């Protein structure tokens, strides 16, 4: 995908996820001297030409992991993307939230591509500073994009689904063209830093395999019907396994896979991952 791509084609090509109820964070300006937040930074981004993605040999399709039947149903479930950028799931008397995707700057100056492989940060402080520099919630991007592009109309509570989806597509296009964002996280960074709590607050956490297994069939169906393809949507997510490792899970089926089985070239956990996995957070 080239920086000249128009917004309509972007929304149909890129997948990821992320939800956000508590947004409002700052967008930091990178000064070219490495990552890290600046208290007085102005939300700007310098876009460099997108680098060619590393060559990848053909990858055989990953084996079908099947469908997990899920927890017992609690009745008819409903899910909707709210105007605030949260996937709110109501199942009987229980309501929980799954965030829209948290997305990284990748190919702009100071972006994630500059810190992968042998350049991956070696200290906790440096890894946290990198997250602070490159990670954006939907709320942060929506606030900045509507300022840069007045034609973007953000939805109000109670607006129809079509209005919400139109705003998501417009913010997604702005994210790419103005901030150099692609939905390609470095898996080790997702594992090493509590990005959910850092960006959305302590009530949110990276989903676990147990969280996904606990979803009922009704809840999965509702989530699957709500999250369509697009930069903020997508059903494949990063989750934490019981042994602490990072794996992939499908919100619609409950199936889990290793990163190396995700249907994309896997160069290692310190390199960006192009397997269509979203960094989403959950709050119950």
C-alpha positions in Angstrom: 0.0 0.0 0.0 1.5 3.3 -1.0 1.2 6.7 0.8 -0.8 7.9 -2.3 -3.6 5.4 -1.7 -7.0 7.0 -1.4 -9.1 6.7 1.6 -11.8 4.4 0.1 -9.3 1.8 -1.0 -7.5 2.0 2.4 -10.6 1.0 4.4 -11.2 -2.0 2.3 -7.6 -3.3 2.4 -6.5 -2.8 6.0 -7.7 -4.9 8.9 -7.2 -4.4 12.6 -9.1 -3.7 15.7 -9.2 -1.6 18.7 -11.7 0.0 21.0 -11.6 2.8 23.3 -13.8 4.2 25.8 -11.3 6.4 27.6 -9.4 8.3 25.0 -8.3 11.8 24.9 -4.5 11.1 25.2 -1.9 13.4 23.5 -0.4 12.7 20.2 3.3 13.2 20.5 5.6 14.7 18.0 8.7 12.6 17.3 11.8 14.7 17.2 13.9 12.1 15.3 15.9 11.2 18.4 14.0 8.1 19.4 10.6 7.5 21.0 9.3 9.1 24.1 6.5 11.5 25.0 7.1 15.2 25.2 4.9 17.3 27.5 4.6 20.2 25.1 4.6 18.3 21.8 2.3 19.5 19.1 0.4 16.7 17.3 2.1 16.5 14.0 3.7 13.7 12.1 6.3 13.7 9.3 5.5 11.1 6.7 8.4 9.4 4.9 7.9 7.2 1.9 6.5 3.8 3.0 9.3 1.3 3.0 9.0 -1.9 1.0 7.8 -4.7 3.2 10.4 -7.4 3.6 10.2 -10.1 1.0 8.2 -13.0 2.1 8.3 -16.6 0.8 4.9 -18.2 0.1 3.2 -19.4 3.2 1.0 -22.4 3.3 -2.5 -21.9 4.7 -2.6 -22.4 8.4 -4.6 -25.5 9.5 -8.2 -24.9 10.4 -8.3 -24.7 14.2 -12.1 -25.3 14.2 -14.8 -23.6 16.2 -14.9 -23.5 19.9 -18.5 -24.0 21.2 -17.9 -21.4 23.9 -19.5 -20.9 27.3 -23.2 -21.7 27.8 -25.5 -19.1 26.2 -27.1 -16.4 28.5 -29.7 -15.5 25.9 -29.8 -13.1 22.9 -26.7 -10.8 22.8 -26.3 -7.5 21.1 -23.2 -5.6 20.1 -22.7 -2.1 18.7 -19.9 0.3 18.0 -20.6 3.4 20.1 -20.0 7.0 19.1 -17.1 6.9 21.6 -15.4 4.1 19.7 -16.2 1.2 21.9 -17.8 -2.2 21.0 -20.4 -2.5 23.7 -21.6 -6.1 24.1 -24.9 -6.7 26.0 -25.6 -10.3 27.0 -28.6 -10.6 29.2 -27.9 -8.5 32.3 -24.2 -8.3 31.6 -22.5 -5.6 29.6 -18.8 -5.6 28.7 -16.6 -3.7 26.2 -14.0 -4.5 23.6 -12.0 -1.6 22.3 -11.5 -0.6 18.8 -7.9 -1.3 17.6 -5.0 0.6 19.2 -2.8 1.4 16.2 0.9 2.2 15.8 2.7 4.7 13.7 4.9 2.4 11.5 6.5 4.1 8.5 6.5 7.8 9.6 9.7 9.2 11.2 10.3 7.6 14.5 7.8 4.9 13.8 7.7 1.3 14.8 9.7 0.0 11.8 12.8 1.9 13.1 12.8 -0.3 16.3 12.4 -3.8 15.1 14.8 -6.7 15.0 18.2 -5.8 16.4 17.0 -2.3 17.2 14.2 -3.5 19.5 14.5 -1.6 22.9 16.3 -3.5 25.6 14.9 -1.8 28.7 11.4 -1.6 30.1 11.6 2.2 30.1 12.6 2.4 26.5 9.8 0.0 25.4 7.2 2.0 27.4 8.6 5.2 25.8 8.2 3.6 22.4 4.6 2.8 23.0 3.9 6.3 24.2 5.4 7.6 21.0 3.7 5.4 18.4 0.4 4.1 19.9 -2.9 5.8 19.1 -6.4 5.0 20.3 -9.4 5.7 18.1 -10.4 8.6 20.3 -6.9 10.3 20.0 -6.9 10.0 16.2 -10.6 11.1 15.9 -9.9 14.3 17.8 -6.8 15.1 15.7 -8.3 14.1 12.3 -11.4 16.1 12.6 -9.2 19.2 13.3 -7.1 18.4 10.2 -10.0 17.4 8.0 -13.2 19.5 8.9 -15.2 17.4 6.5 -15.0 14.5 8.9 -18.2 14.3 10.9 -17.9 12.4 14.2 -21.0 10.6 15.3 -23.1 11.5 18.3 -24.6 9.0 20.8 -27.6 7.4 19.3 -26.5 8.0 15.6 -27.2 5.1 13.3 -24.6 2.4 12.5 -24.0 3.8 9.0 -22.9 7.2 10.5 -20.6 5.5 12.9 -19.0 3.4 10.2 -18.5 6.4 7.9 -16.6 8.1 10.6 -14.5 5.1 11.3 -13.5 4.9 7.6 -12.7 8.6 7.5 -10.5 8.5 10.6 -8.8 5.3 9.3 -7.9 7.2 6.0 -6.5 10.1 8.0 -4.5 7.7 10.3 -2.6 6.4 7.2 -2.1 9.6 5.3 -1.4 12.0 8.1 0.3 9.8 10.7 1.9 6.9 8.8 -0.2 4.3 10.6 -0.5 0.6 9.6 -2.0 -2.1 11.8 1.3 -4.0 12.2 2.5 -4.3 15.8 5.7 -5.9 17.0 4.4 -8.9 19.0 7.2 -8.7 21.6 6.2 -5.1 22.3 2.5 -6.1 22.8 3.7 -8.8 25.2 6.3 -6.7 27.1 4.2 -3.6 27.7 0.7 -3.3 29.2 -0.5 -1.2 26.3 -4.2 -1.5 27.2 -3.8 -0.1 30.7 -1.3 2.5 29.5 -3.6 3.8 26.8 -7.1 3.2 28.1 -6.7 2.9 31.8 -6.3 0.2 34.5 -9.8 -1.2 33.9 -8.7 -2.5 30.5 -6.4 -5.5 29.8 -5.1 -7.5 26.9 -7.6 -10.3 26.4 -6.6 -13.8 27.4 -7.4 -17.1 25.9 -9.8 -17.6 28.9 -11.6 -14.4 28.0 -12.2 -15.6 24.5 -13.3 -19.1 25.7 -15.7 -17.5 28.1 -17.7 -15.8 25.3 -21.0 -17.5 24.6 -22.0 -18.4 21.1 -24.5 -15.6 21.1 -21.9 -13.1 22.1 -19.5 -14.3 19.4 -22.2 -14.0 16.8 -23.1 -10.5 17.9 -19.5 -9.4 17.8 -18.9 -11.0 14.5 -21.8 -9.2 12.9 -20.6 -5.9 14.3 -16.9 -5.9 13.4 -16.6 -5.7 9.6 -13.4 -5.3 7.6 -11.6 -2.0 8.1 -8.7 -0.5 10.0 -10.6 -0.5 13.3 -12.4 -3.8 12.7 -11.4 -7.4 12.3 -11.9 -10.5 14.4 -8.3 -11.8 14.8 -6.8 -10.4 17.9 -3.7 -10.8 20.1 -4.4 -12.7 23.3 -2.3 -14.0 26.3 -2.2 -17.7 26.7 -2.1 -19.4 30.1 1.7 -19.9 29.8 2.2 -16.2 29.3 2.9 -16.4 25.6 1.2 -14.2 22.9 -1.1 -16.1 20.5 -3.9 -15.2 18.1 -7.6 -15.8 18.7 -10.7 -15.4 16.6 -13.5 -13.6 18.3 -16.1 -15.2 16.1 -15.0 -18.8 16.5 -12.9 -18.9 19.7 -10.1 -20.7 17.7 -6.5 -19.9 18.8 -3.3 -20.2 16.8 0.4 -19.5 17.3 1.7 -16.4 15.5 3.6 -18.6 13.1 0.3 -20.3 12.1 -1.6 -17.1 11.5 -1.4 -17.3 7.7 1.3 -14.6 7.3 5.0 -14.6 7.1 6.4 -14.6 10.7 9.9 -13.1 10.9 10.1 -13.3 14.7 8.5 -11.6 17.7 10.7 -8.5 17.4 9.6 -7.8 13.8 6.3 -6.2 12.8 3.5 -8.8 12.2 1.3 -8.6 9.1 -1.1 -11.4 10.0 -4.1 -9.1 10.3 -4.1 -9.2 14.1 -5.7 -6.4 16.0 -4.6 -5.0 19.3 -7.8 -4.9 21.2 -8.5 -4.5 24.9 -11.3 -5.8 27.1 -13.2 -4.3 30.1 -15.7 -6.3 32.1 
